[in-house]
Amino acid sequence: MPMSRKQEQKAPKRKEDYPEIMTVTQVAEYFQISEMTTYKLVQEGTIPAFKIGRHWRVKRDDLDVFIDKLIKGERI
């Protein structure tokens, strides 16, 4: 039985499905947290990010390093 459009959109993506440079929306989806929380973490420097014009971008590899630090219990 084929999945509905809503089920397809909710299906988790694999790491490889995300681009190397991600938007805040994509990071929020990747971490399964809200965009508002993601913006806060980016703006305060908790999640490493950079701006292109007015838009925040995050390298996927930096997110993996960030996750590893959280797992190891390092202070962020």
KOLDO-799284 format. One line per field, with one value per residue: x, y, z of N, C-alpha, C in turn; residue number from 1; residue in three letters. Coordinates in Angstrom, 3 decimals, decimal comma. Atoms other than C-alpha are relative to their C-alpha. Example, Ala and Ser with C-alpha at 12.3 -4.5 7.8 and 13.67 -1.06 7.14 Angstrom:
<atoms>
n_c1: 0,890;-0,820;
n_c2: -1,190;-1,190;
n_c3: 0,000;-0,060;
ca_c1: 12,300;13,670;
ca_c2: -4,500;-1,060;
ca_c3: 7,800;7,140;
c_c1: 0,900;-0,770;
c_c2: 1,200;1,090;
c_c3: 0,000;0,730;
seq: 1;2;
type: Ala;Ser;
</atoms>
This chain:
<atoms>
n_c1: 0,837;-0,844;0,142;0,644;-0,924;-0,338;-0,914;-1,270;-0,661;-0,386;-1,005;-1,323;-0,990;-1,334;-0,987;-0,451;1,054;-0,106;-1,120;-1,206;0,285;1,422;0,731;0,497;1,146;-0,528;-0,634;1,093;0,514;-1,082;-0,016;1,388;0,360;0,678;-0,831;-0,252;-1,098;-1,184;-0,480;-0,578;-1,277;-0,920;-0,320;-0,845;-1,263;-0,025;-0,166;-0,878;0,691;-0,514;1,028;-0,170;0,960;0,823;0,429;-0,897;-0,291;-0,729;-0,615;0,440;-1,129;-0,065;1,065;-0,460;-0,961;0,818;0,689;-1,019;-0,325;1,127;-0,018;-1,128;0,248;-0,814;0,726;0,140;
n_c2: -1,174;-1,198;-0,967;-1,253;-1,127;-0,442;0,993;-0,154;-1,194;0,235;1,060;-0,548;0,045;0,447;-1,083;-0,260;-0,698;-1,428;-0,626;-0,308;-1,279;0,098;-1,152;0,202;0,913;1,349;0,392;0,304;1,310;0,958;0,209;0,209;-1,050;-1,099;-0,997;-1,057;0,489;0,065;-1,378;-0,421;0,693;-0,533;-1,392;-0,085;0,647;1,383;0,763;-0,786;-0,430;-1,219;-0,724;-0,437;-1,103;0,057;1,386;0,900;1,297;0,899;1,136;1,283;0,578;-0,687;0,568;1,317;-0,275;-0,502;1,164;0,803;-0,683;0,194;1,401;0,175;-0,794;-1,214;-1,268;-0,711;
n_c3: 0,000;0,067;-1,093;0,357;0,123;-1,355;-0,550;0,696;-0,508;-1,389;-0,081;-0,297;1,070;-0,373;-0,045;1,363;0,731;-0,284;0,716;-0,766;-0,649;-0,333;-0,534;-1,361;0,115;0,182;-1,258;-0,924;0,395;-0,269;-1,454;-0,435;-0,952;0,688;0,654;-0,974;-0,840;0,851;0,162;-1,282;-0,164;1,005;-0,314;-1,201;0,300;-0,481;1,240;0,875;1,217;0,625;0,739;1,380;-0,006;-1,211;-0,188;-0,714;0,608;-0,888;0,687;-0,561;-0,741;-1,297;-0,836;-0,460;-1,075;-1,104;-0,570;-0,688;-1,249;-0,917;-0,433;-0,911;-1,199;-0,022;-0,117;1,262;
ca_c1: 0,000;1,543;2,184;0,074;1,697;1,577;3,293;5,974;6,736;6,981;9,313;12,757;15,519;18,940;21,943;22,978;19,643;20,560;22,741;26,284;25,214;21,852;19,261;17,863;14,692;16,706;18,726;15,496;14,214;17,564;17,473;13,677;13,309;11,439;12,776;12,489;14,749;17,156;17,371;18,051;20,836;22,389;22,198;23,768;26,547;25,629;25,232;28,126;26,743;27,546;25,548;25,220;23,618;20,740;20,420;21,973;23,647;25,113;27,580;26,302;29,775;29,730;26,432;28,005;30,879;28,326;26,366;29,558;30,403;26,914;27,192;30,574;29,114;31,384;30,318;29,050;
ca_c2: 0,000;3,360;6,011;9,133;12,477;13,434;10,175;10,711;14,196;12,923;10,045;10,665;11,474;9,923;12,113;11,817;13,303;16,684;19,151;19,973;23,555;23,670;26,337;26,861;25,060;22,036;22,033;22,115;19,131;17,322;17,765;17,377;20,645;23,845;26,506;29,050;26,943;26,420;30,183;30,791;28,171;29,560;33,209;32,535;30,514;27,158;25,671;26,774;28,791;31,611;34,245;34,802;38,215;38,019;34,241;31,772;28,648;25,630;23,043;19,506;18,370;21,022;19,565;16,112;17,515;19,340;16,098;14,190;16,818;16,532;12,740;12,948;15,361;18,239;21,739;23,697;
ca_c3: 0,000;-1,025;1,631;1,676;0,894;4,594;5,617;2,962;4,296;7,893;7,054;8,591;6,165;6,174;6,906;3,256;2,151;3,659;1,737;2,863;3,663;5,450;6,234;9,722;8,612;7,483;10,719;12,738;10,767;11,127;14,942;15,149;17,064;16,288;13,966;16,795;19,031;16,149;15,457;19,161;19,268;16,078;17,156;20,552;18,915;20,446;16,964;14,708;11,798;9,418;7,599;3,896;3,697;6,179;6,019;8,449;7,068;8,863;7,568;8,041;9,133;11,901;13,132;13,341;15,439;17,608;18,143;19,031;21,663;23,163;23,293;25,015;27,565;26,577;27,462;24,533;
c_c1: 0,892;-0,272;-0,709;1,050;0,457;0,994;1,378;0,777;0,515;1,089;1,373;0,938;1,292;0,927;0,405;-1,026;0,056;1,190;1,180;-0,153;-1,511;-0,567;-0,419;-1,179;0,479;0,674;-1,061;-0,581;1,007;0,043;-1,374;-0,347;-0,643;0,996;0,373;1,172;1,301;0,589;0,694;1,391;1,061;0,440;0,886;1,328;0,121;0,169;0,876;-0,694;0,673;-1,137;0,447;-1,067;-0,736;-0,376;1,069;0,166;0,871;0,570;-0,428;1,109;0,147;-1,080;0,420;1,013;-0,741;-0,696;0,994;0,385;-1,111;-0,001;1,101;-0,159;0,855;-0,886;-0,009;-0,053;
c_c2: 1,250;0,943;1,247;1,097;0,476;-0,973;0,108;1,178;-0,214;-1,059;0,610;-0,151;-0,592;1,212;0,410;0,764;1,514;0,585;0,291;1,316;0,066;1,329;-0,303;-0,980;-1,447;-0,507;-0,390;-1,379;-1,101;-0,365;-0,322;0,934;1,142;0,938;1,114;-0,396;-0,038;1,393;0,476;-0,619;0,515;1,414;0,137;-0,733;-1,430;-0,970;0,855;0,313;1,253;0,634;0,259;1,069;-0,020;-1,423;-0,845;-1,301;-0,798;-1,142;-1,286;-0,656;0,650;-0,528;-1,357;0,147;0,457;-1,163;-0,873;0,617;-0,182;-1,421;-0,248;0,816;1,251;1,234;0,721;1,489;
c_c3: 0,000;1,173;-0,504;-0,069;1,387;0,645;-0,649;0,553;1,417;0,134;0,260;-1,188;0,537;-0,034;-1,420;-0,830;0,207;-0,757;0,927;0,776;0,196;0,486;1,432;-0,015;-0,133;1,271;1,026;-0,307;0,343;1,485;0,580;1,153;-0,786;-0,666;0,978;0,908;-0,796;-0,213;1,277;0,180;-0,980;0,389;1,234;-0,177;0,497;-1,166;-0,917;-1,324;-0,554;-0,791;-1,427;-0,182;1,327;0,386;0,679;-0,781;0,964;-0,828;0,702;0,815;1,379;0,946;0,555;1,140;1,250;0,719;0,775;1,341;1,032;0,555;1,018;1,294;0,117;0,133;-1,330;0,267;
seq: 1;2;3;4;5;6;7;8;9;10;11;12;13;14;15;16;17;18;19;20;21;22;23;24;25;26;27;28;29;30;31;32;33;34;35;36;37;38;39;40;41;42;43;44;45;46;47;48;49;50;51;52;53;54;55;56;57;58;59;60;61;62;63;64;65;66;67;68;69;70;71;72;73;74;75;76;
type: Met;Pro;Met;Ser;Arg;Lys;Gln;Glu;Gln;Lys;Ala;Pro;Lys;Arg;Lys;Glu;Asp;Tyr;Pro;Glu;Ile;Met;Thr;Val;Thr;Gln;Val;Ala;Glu;Tyr;Phe;Gln;Ile;Ser;Glu;Met;Thr;Thr;Tyr;Lys;Leu;Val;Gln;Glu;Gly;Thr;Ile;Pro;Ala;Phe;Lys;Ile;Gly;Arg;His;Trp;Arg;Val;Lys;Arg;Asp;Asp;Leu;Asp;Val;Phe;Ile;Asp;Lys;Leu;Ile;Lys;Gly;Glu;Arg;Ile;
</atoms>
